[in-house]
Amino acid sequence: DSNPLLRGALFGLTLGTTPPMVYKALVESTVFGTRAIFERFKEQKLEIKSIKATGGIAKKSPFVMQSCADALNIPISIVNSDQTCALGAAMFGAVASGVYPDLRSAQKAMESGCSKVYMPQRNCDERYALYCKYARAIENI
């Protein structure tokens, strides 16, 4: 479904629209785009029940992360480790060297834990439906 030629638009701007309102619209478009991907996964019988997030936005933007949890309607946990790729590699190394019998054991012993969990707090179905309607409309422009 990837289409690099798709366009974007901001709808409903008025003389009273503020920069925070525009920022919120940009965040919503991003999280609703993610939801569209999740909806496609569901159509293929691949359901995601939770997310573990890493990186700068996950740690620095509670607004974005809460918006994501709301739009996707699933919990999002913020991982403590700043080096998740290295930690994963170390887990595989620990299994390969025989320190742990399997990956699940290594994960249990070595995981960094989570600093925060964002739980869905509001229903975004109506706004998502509006996003889909506008997205379909500008796809043909």
Sine and cosine of phi, psi and omega as CSV:
sin_phi,cos_phi,sin_psi,cos_psi,sin_omega,cos_omega
0.00,0.00,0.02,1.00,-0.02,-1.00
-0.94,0.34,0.78,-0.62,0.03,-1.00
-0.66,-0.75,0.98,-0.19,-0.04,-1.00
-0.94,0.35,-0.13,0.99,0.00,-1.00
-1.00,-0.07,-0.06,1.00,0.03,-1.00
-0.89,0.46,0.51,-0.86,-0.01,-1.00
-0.94,-0.34,0.27,-0.96,0.06,-1.00
-0.86,-0.52,0.26,-0.97,0.02,-1.00
-0.41,-0.91,0.44,-0.90,0.14,-0.99
-0.95,-0.32,0.81,-0.58,-0.01,-1.00
-0.95,-0.32,0.52,-0.85,0.13,-0.99
1.00,0.10,0.24,0.97,0.02,-1.00
-0.92,0.40,0.64,-0.77,0.07,-1.00
-0.75,-0.66,0.06,-1.00,0.08,-1.00
-0.91,0.41,-0.31,0.95,0.01,-1.00
-1.00,-0.05,0.02,1.00,0.00,-1.00
-0.93,0.37,0.77,-0.64,-0.05,-1.00
-0.97,-0.25,0.32,-0.95,0.07,-1.00
-0.82,0.57,-0.66,0.75,0.06,-1.00
-0.88,0.48,-0.54,0.84,0.05,-1.00
-0.92,0.39,-0.64,0.77,0.04,-1.00
-0.92,0.40,-0.67,0.74,0.03,-1.00
-0.86,0.50,-0.70,0.71,0.02,-1.00
-0.87,0.50,-0.65,0.76,0.02,-1.00
-0.90,0.44,-0.64,0.77,0.02,-1.00
-0.92,0.39,-0.65,0.76,0.05,-1.00
-0.90,0.44,-0.72,0.70,0.01,-1.00
-0.86,0.50,-0.66,0.75,0.00,-1.00
-0.89,0.45,-0.59,0.80,0.01,-1.00
-0.93,0.37,-0.74,0.68,-0.04,-1.00
-0.95,0.31,-0.53,0.85,0.07,-1.00
-0.95,0.31,-0.53,0.85,0.13,-0.99
-0.89,0.46,-0.64,0.76,0.06,-1.00
-0.90,0.44,-0.66,0.75,0.02,-1.00
-0.89,0.47,-0.60,0.80,0.03,-1.00
-0.87,0.49,-0.62,0.78,0.06,-1.00
-0.91,0.42,-0.69,0.72,0.02,-1.00
-0.88,0.47,-0.63,0.78,0.03,-1.00
-0.89,0.46,-0.61,0.79,0.04,-1.00
-0.91,0.41,-0.65,0.76,0.07,-1.00
-0.85,0.52,-0.70,0.71,0.00,-1.00
-0.87,0.49,-0.64,0.76,0.04,-1.00
-0.86,0.51,-0.49,0.87,-0.01,-1.00
-1.00,-0.07,0.22,0.97,0.02,-1.00
0.91,0.41,0.48,0.88,0.08,-1.00
-0.92,-0.38,0.98,-0.19,-0.06,-1.00
-0.98,-0.20,0.74,-0.68,0.06,-1.00
-0.98,-0.22,0.82,-0.57,-0.08,-1.00
-0.98,-0.18,-0.35,0.94,0.05,-1.00
-0.33,-0.95,0.27,-0.96,0.01,-1.00
-0.77,-0.63,0.62,-0.78,0.20,-0.98
-0.93,-0.36,0.89,-0.45,-0.09,-1.00
-0.97,-0.24,0.56,-0.83,0.03,-1.00
-0.75,-0.66,0.22,-0.98,0.15,-0.99
0.99,-0.13,-0.05,-1.00,-0.13,-0.99
-0.88,0.47,-0.79,0.61,-0.04,-1.00
-0.89,0.46,-0.66,0.75,-0.01,-1.00
-0.86,0.52,-0.63,0.78,-0.05,-1.00
-1.00,0.02,-0.41,0.91,-0.14,-0.99
-0.96,-0.29,-0.18,0.98,-0.07,-1.00
-0.76,-0.65,1.00,0.08,0.07,-1.00
-0.83,0.55,-0.57,0.82,0.00,-1.00
-0.88,0.47,-0.73,0.69,0.00,-1.00
-0.90,0.43,-0.69,0.72,-0.05,-1.00
-0.92,0.39,-0.64,0.77,0.05,-1.00
-0.92,0.40,-0.63,0.78,0.05,-1.00
-0.87,0.49,-0.64,0.77,0.02,-1.00
-0.91,0.41,-0.73,0.68,0.01,-1.00
-0.87,0.50,-0.66,0.75,0.01,-1.00
-0.91,0.41,-0.74,0.67,-0.06,-1.00
-0.91,0.42,-0.63,0.78,-0.05,-1.00
-1.00,0.05,-0.27,0.96,-0.01,-1.00
0.85,0.53,0.67,0.74,0.09,-1.00
-0.61,-0.80,0.39,-0.92,0.05,-1.00
-0.95,0.32,0.57,-0.82,0.08,-1.00
-0.82,-0.57,0.87,-0.49,0.00,-1.00
-0.99,-0.16,0.69,-0.73,0.03,-1.00
-1.00,-0.09,0.89,-0.46,-0.05,-1.00
-0.96,0.29,0.66,-0.75,0.00,-1.00
-0.92,0.39,-0.65,0.76,-0.12,-0.99
-0.91,0.42,0.69,-0.72,0.13,-0.99
-1.00,0.03,-0.15,0.99,-0.07,-1.00
-0.82,-0.58,0.86,0.52,-0.09,-1.00
-0.90,0.43,-0.59,0.81,0.02,-1.00
-0.91,0.41,-0.70,0.71,0.02,-1.00
-0.90,0.43,-0.64,0.77,0.02,-1.00
-0.89,0.45,-0.68,0.73,0.06,-1.00
-0.88,0.48,-0.68,0.74,0.04,-1.00
-0.89,0.46,-0.65,0.76,0.03,-1.00
-0.90,0.44,-0.61,0.79,0.05,-1.00
-0.89,0.46,-0.72,0.70,0.03,-1.00
-0.89,0.46,-0.65,0.76,0.04,-1.00
-0.89,0.46,-0.64,0.77,0.01,-1.00
-0.90,0.43,-0.58,0.81,0.05,-1.00
-0.95,0.31,-0.71,0.71,-0.03,-1.00
-0.89,0.46,-0.54,0.84,-0.03,-1.00
-1.00,0.04,-0.06,1.00,0.05,-1.00
1.00,0.01,0.08,1.00,0.04,-1.00
-0.90,0.43,-0.61,0.79,0.07,-1.00
-0.81,-0.58,0.55,-0.84,-0.07,-1.00
-0.96,0.30,-0.45,0.89,-0.02,-1.00
-0.42,-0.91,0.19,-0.98,-0.06,-1.00
-0.90,0.44,-0.63,0.78,0.00,-1.00
-0.87,0.49,-0.65,0.76,0.04,-1.00
-0.90,0.43,-0.68,0.73,0.02,-1.00
-0.90,0.44,-0.68,0.73,0.02,-1.00
-0.87,0.50,-0.72,0.70,-0.03,-1.00
-0.87,0.49,-0.66,0.75,-0.05,-1.00
-0.98,0.20,-0.52,0.85,-0.18,-0.98
-0.95,-0.32,-0.15,0.99,-0.09,-1.00
-0.86,0.51,0.48,-0.88,-0.06,-1.00
-1.00,0.00,-0.23,0.97,-0.03,-1.00
0.99,0.14,-0.03,-1.00,-0.04,-1.00
-0.82,-0.57,0.59,-0.80,-0.03,-1.00
-1.00,0.01,-0.43,0.90,-0.05,-1.00
-0.38,-0.93,0.50,-0.87,0.10,-1.00
-0.81,-0.58,0.81,-0.59,0.08,-1.00
-0.99,-0.10,0.87,-0.49,0.04,-1.00
-0.99,-0.16,0.57,-0.82,0.06,-1.00
-0.85,0.53,0.72,-0.70,-0.03,-1.00
-0.86,-0.51,-0.30,0.95,0.00,-1.00
-0.60,-0.80,0.48,-0.88,0.01,-1.00
-1.00,0.09,0.80,-0.59,-0.05,-1.00
-0.94,-0.34,0.22,0.98,-0.11,-0.99
-0.86,0.51,-0.67,0.74,-0.02,-1.00
-0.92,0.40,-0.69,0.72,0.00,-1.00
-0.93,0.38,-0.59,0.81,0.04,-1.00
-0.91,0.42,-0.67,0.75,0.03,-1.00
-0.88,0.48,-0.65,0.76,0.05,-1.00
-0.91,0.42,-0.68,0.74,0.07,-1.00
-0.83,0.55,-0.73,0.68,-0.02,-1.00
-0.89,0.46,-0.64,0.76,0.00,-1.00
-0.88,0.47,-0.75,0.66,0.00,-1.00
-0.93,0.38,-0.60,0.80,0.00,-1.00
-0.88,0.47,-0.68,0.74,0.04,-1.00
-0.90,0.43,-0.62,0.78,-0.04,-1.00
-0.91,0.41,-0.69,0.72,-0.05,-1.00
-0.99,0.15,-0.22,0.98,0.05,-1.00
-0.89,0.45,-0.49,0.87,-0.05,-1.00
-1.00,-0.05,0.02,1.00,-0.01,-1.00
-1.00,0.09,0.00,0.00,0.00,0.00
